[in-house]
Amino acid sequence: MFYNKITKNENNKYGQMKLKLKNTGGKIMLKNKKGITLIALVVTIVVLLILAGVTISLLLDENGIIAKSKDARTETRVSQIEDEVGMWKQHNFINKESNQAQESADTMLASLISRKLLTEDEIDRNQELITIKKKDGTIIKEISYSSVTINISKFPETEKSGAVVLTVTATGTIIHNIDVSQGDEELNNFVNSLSEGQKKEIIRNGYIKFVNKQDPSANCTTFQDVLDWFKEQGTISEATEDAFWTALLSEQGLDENLIAMLKEVYYNKSTKMIEGYTVTNPANETSNEYIATENGTYTFKIQDIVTGKTYTKKVEVTNVDTSLPSLTVVGEKDKHSEVLIKLKVATADKYTKFEKAYIMYNNEKIEITSEITGNTHILAFDIAVSLGTSGKIDDKYVLENTDQTIILVKDNKEYTGTINMGDFSTLQ
């Protein structure tokens, strides 16, 4: 019995074992065997690709290691160029003061190019400006190798205003602007401040203009052309500088000849100035002033009259508040008590030009542009005469001592003011 039970139980176990083997296809499964699944492999590859992308980005991105390395090299190159230009300027200044020969800009630039610090494409020889750019055209640095320094002042500088007055001054031109309206004191001081070499340099350049002014057919472009012309005229025996200076100084000294030449060639009757340079403002007017009524970038051009070279300078205006008054129409009496109607900067004792003018009379807008004098002012008396002549009023004296609405137009904007026309009794 006992044996039978045992046998039966064992047979049952054996049968269960056979059943389990049958259900597994006769294969024994090993639970602890390890391996890489397909999913793990894919994840690993994805992670490696991400890491590779990050690495490449760090290297090649516009802000990456390579780009920053290039920027660092460019900054180093810019610093070297600035140092070289600075030393060249200083060296030439010392030589100029001691009447020694100066190194030309071309020589300095050629040295920078030969040392791979500069390329010809980065040089603007007309404006004497070196411009270093990125590949996308972004300007990294502008380095001027000109002796001319341009300054632009703003009024007001930062305070919010309806208009900002921009004023340009230049230094370093061969001749600066000299006021001779009150006599020659400033001119004499300028001449006395020059070395002999500087005086002769001004005369050399000035005589090119002087000869062409005397004889337009001469067409002199160099001082050698001047020497040739003087020889043809029989003024000097040979076309050399020695002969020229001998003839020039035979009658007057160097200073006297220089002053006479400056007055002849560079004197502006309208401004009563000896002009070494001219300024063209953003409105393309020959003026060192401009009144900005909008925020933006404004460009001035400065021409050295002696050398003929033109330089540009930009200034950014950011403090214009269009809600504030910019220009106002005002009436001011001159020494004859005549009322001059002008367009004044609201925040400064400055005036600006205007293109058109109107008067509101009997609810009619009447154009009086023809009465504008020099684009700077209009006379109240002339307005009255004009309206009388056109039949708008019976007699010019109808407007005498009356308040009238005047409209002045600048840059297509109208500015309105009420003006007392003043006393006409002494005006004819």
C-alpha positions in Angstrom: 0.0 0.0 0.0 2.6 2.3 1.1 4.7 1.4 -2.0 1.7 1.9 -4.2 1.1 5.4 -2.8 4.7 6.3 -3.3 4.7 4.9 -6.8 1.5 6.7 -7.6 2.9 10.0 -6.2 6.1 9.6 -8.1 4.3 8.8 -11.3 2.2 11.9 -10.8 5.4 14.1 -10.4 6.9 12.4 -13.4 3.8 13.1 -15.4 3.8 16.7 -14.4 7.5 17.1 -15.4 6.7 15.6 -18.8 3.8 17.9 -19.2 6.0 21.0 -18.4 8.6 19.9 -20.9 5.9 19.3 -23.5 4.5 22.8 -23.0 8.0 24.4 -23.5 8.6 22.5 -26.7 11.1 20.2 -25.0 13.5 23.1 -24.3 14.8 24.0 -20.9 14.6 27.8 -20.2 17.5 29.5 -18.5 16.2 32.4 -16.4 19.5 34.1 -15.6 21.0 34.4 -19.1 21.9 38.1 -20.0 22.0 40.0 -23.4 21.4 43.3 -25.3 17.9 43.8 -26.6 17.1 45.7 -29.8 15.4 48.5 -27.8 18.5 49.0 -25.7 20.7 49.2 -28.8 18.4 51.8 -30.4 18.4 53.9 -27.3 22.2 53.8 -27.1 22.5 54.9 -30.7 20.1 57.8 -30.2 22.0 58.9 -27.1 25.3 58.8 -29.1 23.8 60.8 -31.9 22.5 63.5 -29.5 26.0 63.7 -27.9 27.6 64.0 -31.3 25.1 66.7 -32.3 25.8 68.7 -29.1 29.6 68.3 -29.6 29.3 69.5 -33.3 27.1 72.4 -32.2 29.6 73.4 -29.6 32.3 73.4 -32.2 30.6 74.8 -35.3 27.8 77.0 -34.0 28.0 80.8 -34.6 28.7 81.1 -30.9 30.7 77.9 -30.8 34.3 77.2 -29.9 35.6 77.7 -33.4 33.7 80.9 -33.9 34.8 82.3 -30.6 38.4 81.3 -31.5 38.1 83.2 -34.8 36.5 86.2 -32.9 39.5 86.2 -30.5 41.9 86.2 -33.4 40.0 89.1 -35.1 40.0 91.1 -31.8 43.7 90.5 -31.5 44.2 91.7 -35.1 42.1 94.8 -34.5 44.2 95.7 -31.4 47.4 95.3 -33.4 46.1 97.5 -36.2 45.0 100.2 -33.7 48.4 100.1 -32.0 50.2 100.4 -35.3 48.0 103.3 -36.5 48.4 105.1 -33.2 52.2 104.8 -33.2 52.2 106.0 -36.8 50.2 109.1 -36.0 52.4 109.8 -32.9 55.6 109.4 -34.9 54.3 111.7 -37.7 53.2 114.3 -35.2 56.7 114.4 -33.6 58.3 114.6 -37.0 55.9 117.4 -38.1 56.7 119.5 -35.1 60.4 119.1 -35.6 60.2 119.7 -39.4 61.3 116.2 -40.3 60.0 113.9 -43.0 56.7 112.1 -42.2 55.9 108.6 -43.2 53.0 108.4 -45.7 49.8 106.6 -45.0 50.4 104.3 -48.0 53.7 103.1 -46.4 52.0 102.3 -43.1 49.1 100.5 -44.8 51.5 98.5 -47.0 53.3 97.3 -43.9 50.1 96.1 -42.3 49.1 94.3 -45.5 52.5 92.6 -45.9 52.2 91.3 -42.3 48.7 89.8 -43.0 47.1 92.1 -40.5 45.0 94.0 -43.1 43.6 93.4 -46.6 43.1 96.0 -49.3 39.3 95.5 -49.2 39.3 96.7 -45.6 40.7 100.1 -46.6 38.8 103.2 -47.6 41.5 105.4 -48.9 39.2 108.3 -49.7 37.9 108.6 -46.1 41.2 107.3 -44.7 39.3 104.6 -42.8 39.9 101.0 -42.0 36.8 98.9 -41.5 37.0 95.4 -40.0 33.9 93.2 -40.6 32.6 89.8 -39.8 31.7 87.4 -42.7 28.1 88.5 -42.5 29.0 92.1 -43.0 28.6 93.2 -39.4 31.1 95.9 -38.5 33.5 95.0 -35.7 35.6 98.1 -35.7 36.3 101.3 -37.7 39.8 102.7 -37.4 40.5 106.1 -38.8 44.1 106.9 -39.9 43.2 110.4 -40.8 44.5 113.4 -38.9 41.0 114.9 -39.2 38.8 114.5 -36.1 35.1 115.2 -36.4 33.0 116.0 -33.4 29.2 116.2 -33.3 27.6 117.8 -30.3 23.9 117.4 -29.4 21.7 119.9 -27.6 20.1 118.7 -25.5 22.5 115.8 -25.1 20.1 113.3 -23.4 17.1 115.2 -22.1 13.9 114.6 -23.9 13.1 117.3 -26.4 10.9 118.1 -29.4 14.0 118.9 -31.4 17.8 118.2 -31.0 20.3 120.6 -32.5 23.3 118.9 -34.0 26.5 120.9 -34.4 29.7 119.8 -36.2 33.3 120.9 -35.6 36.4 119.5 -37.2 40.1 119.5 -36.1 43.1 118.3 -37.9 42.4 119.8 -41.3 45.4 121.6 -42.8 43.5 124.9 -42.3 40.8 125.4 -39.7 38.0 127.8 -40.2 39.2 131.3 -39.3 36.9 134.2 -38.5 38.3 137.4 -40.1 35.1 139.5 -39.7 36.7 141.6 -37.0 40.2 141.8 -38.5 43.2 139.5 -39.0 44.2 138.8 -35.4 42.9 135.2 -35.5 44.5 134.7 -39.0 47.9 136.0 -37.8 47.8 133.8 -34.7 47.1 130.8 -36.9 50.0 131.6 -39.3 52.4 132.2 -36.4 51.5 128.8 -34.9 52.7 127.0 -38.0 56.2 125.7 -38.7 58.0 126.6 -41.9 57.3 123.2 -43.4 53.6 123.5 -42.6 53.4 127.0 -44.2 55.1 125.7 -47.4 52.7 122.7 -47.5 49.7 125.0 -47.4 51.2 127.3 -50.1 51.9 124.2 -52.3 48.3 123.1 -52.1 46.8 126.6 -52.2 48.7 127.6 -55.3 47.0 124.8 -57.3 43.7 126.5 -56.7 45.2 129.9 -57.1 46.6 129.2 -60.6 43.4 127.6 -61.7 41.5 130.6 -60.5 43.7 133.0 -62.3 43.8 130.8 -65.5 41.0 128.2 -65.7 42.7 126.7 -68.8 45.8 125.8 -66.7 43.9 122.7 -65.1 46.6 122.2 -62.5 46.2 119.1 -60.4 49.7 118.9 -58.8 52.2 121.4 -57.6 54.5 120.4 -60.4 51.8 121.6 -62.8 52.0 124.9 -61.0 55.7 125.1 -61.5 55.4 124.3 -65.1 52.7 127.0 -65.5 54.9 129.6 -63.8 57.8 128.7 -66.1 55.6 129.1 -69.2 54.5 132.5 -67.9 58.2 133.5 -67.5 57.8 134.0 -63.7 60.5 131.5 -62.9 63.5 130.4 -64.9 63.0 126.7 -64.4 60.2 124.5 -63.1 61.7 123.7 -59.7 60.8 124.4 -56.1 64.0 126.2 -55.5 63.2 128.6 -58.3 59.6 129.0 -57.1 60.5 129.8 -53.5 63.3 132.2 -54.6 60.8 134.1 -56.8 58.0 134.0 -54.2 60.2 135.3 -51.3 62.0 137.9 -53.3 59.3 140.5 -52.7 57.6 139.3 -49.4 58.3 137.0 -46.5 56.8 133.6 -46.2 54.1 134.7 -43.7 53.0 137.6 -45.9 52.7 135.3 -49.0 50.8 132.7 -47.0 48.3 135.3 -45.6 47.7 136.8 -49.1 47.2 133.3 -50.6 44.7 132.3 -47.8 42.6 135.4 -48.4 42.7 134.9 -52.1 41.9 131.2 -52.2 40.0 130.3 -49.1 38.0 133.4 -48.1 34.2 133.2 -48.1 32.6 136.6 -48.5 29.2 135.4 -47.2 30.5 134.0 -44.0 33.6 136.3 -43.7 35.6 133.2 -42.9 38.7 131.7 -44.2 37.4 128.2 -44.6 39.7 125.2 -44.3 36.8 122.8 -44.5 33.1 122.7 -45.3 30.3 120.7 -43.7 27.3 119.3 -45.5 24.5 118.5 -43.2 21.9 115.6 -43.5 19.6 117.9 -45.5 22.5 118.3 -48.1 22.9 121.9 -47.1 26.3 123.6 -46.6 26.0 124.0 -42.9 27.6 122.7 -39.7 24.2 122.6 -38.0 21.1 120.4 -38.4 17.9 120.3 -36.4 16.6 116.8 -35.8 12.9 116.5 -35.2 12.8 112.7 -35.3 14.9 110.0 -33.8 17.3 108.3 -36.2 20.8 108.2 -37.6 22.1 111.4 -39.2 25.2 111.7 -41.4 27.4 114.7 -42.0 30.1 115.1 -44.7 33.2 117.1 -44.0 35.5 118.1 -46.9 39.0 119.3 -46.3 39.2 122.2 -48.8 43.0 122.0 -49.1 43.3 118.3 -49.8 39.9 117.8 -51.3 39.2 114.7 -49.2 35.8 114.1 -47.9 35.0 112.4 -44.6 31.7 111.2 -43.1 30.5 111.1 -39.5 27.3 109.6 -38.2 25.4 110.4 -35.0 22.5 108.6 -33.4 19.6 110.7 -32.0 17.4 108.9 -29.5 16.0 111.7 -27.2 13.4 113.3 -29.5 9.9 113.3 -28.0 7.4 114.0 -30.8 4.8 115.0 -28.2 6.9 118.0 -27.2 7.1 121.2 -29.4 10.0 121.2 -31.8 9.9 124.4 -33.8 8.0 127.6 -33.2 7.1 130.5 -35.4 8.4 133.8 -33.8 8.5 137.4 -34.7 11.6 139.4 -33.7 12.4 143.1 -34.3 15.6 144.1 -35.9 17.5 147.4 -35.2 15.1 149.2 -37.5 12.1 147.9 -35.5 11.1 145.8 -38.5 9.5 142.5 -37.6 11.3 139.4 -38.9 9.3 136.2 -38.8 11.5 133.1 -38.2 11.3 129.4 -37.4 13.0 128.9 -34.0 14.0 125.8 -32.2 11.7 125.5 -29.2 14.4 124.5 -26.8 17.4 126.5 -28.0 18.4 129.9 -29.2 18.7 128.6 -32.8 16.8 129.2 -36.0 16.3 127.0 -39.0 15.4 127.4 -42.7 12.0 126.8 -44.1 10.6 126.2 -47.6 7.1 127.8 -47.7 5.0 130.4 -45.9 1.3 131.2 -45.6 -0.9 133.8 -43.8 -4.4 133.1 -42.6 -6.5 136.2 -43.4 -10.3 136.3 -43.5 -10.4 132.5 -43.1 -8.3 132.2 -46.3 -4.9 130.5 -46.4 -2.8 132.8 -48.6 0.6 131.7 -49.8 3.4 134.2 -49.3 6.4 131.9 -50.1 7.7 134.5 -52.6 8.4 136.9 -49.8 10.9 134.6 -48.0 14.4 136.0 -47.7 17.3 133.5 -47.9 15.1 130.7 -46.6 15.7 132.1 -43.1 13.0 134.7 -42.5 10.1 136.7 -43.9 9.4 140.4 -43.2 6.0 141.3 -41.8 6.0 144.5 -43.9 6.7 142.6 -47.1 3.7 140.4 -46.3 1.5 143.4 -46.0 2.8 144.9 -49.3 2.2 141.5 -51.0 -1.4 141.3 -49.8 -2.0 144.9 -50.8 -0.6 144.4 -54.3 -2.6 141.2 -54.9 -5.8 142.9 -53.7 -6.3 140.8 -50.7 -6.3 143.9 -48.5 -7.1 147.5 -49.5 -3.9 149.0 -48.1 -0.8 147.6 -46.5 -1.5 149.6 -43.3 -4.5 147.4 -42.7 -2.1 144.9 -41.1 -0.1 147.4 -39.1 0.1 146.4 -35.4 -2.4 143.6 -35.9 -2.0 140.0 -34.8 -1.9 137.6 -37.7 -1.6 133.8 -38.0 1.5 132.8 -39.9 2.3 129.3 -41.1 5.9 128.3 -42.0 6.6 124.9 -43.7 9.7 122.9 -43.2 10.2 119.3 -44.5 6.5 119.2 -45.4 5.5 120.0 -41.8 3.5 123.1 -40.9 4.3 125.2 -37.9 1.8 127.9 -36.8 2.3 131.1 -34.8 0.5 134.3 -34.0 2.7 137.3 -34.9 2.2 141.0 -34.2 3.0 142.7 -37.5 4.6 145.8 -35.9 4.7 149.4 -36.8 5.0 150.2 -40.6 5.2 154.0 -40.2 9.0 154.1 -40.6 9.1 151.4 -43.3 8.8 152.0 -47.0 
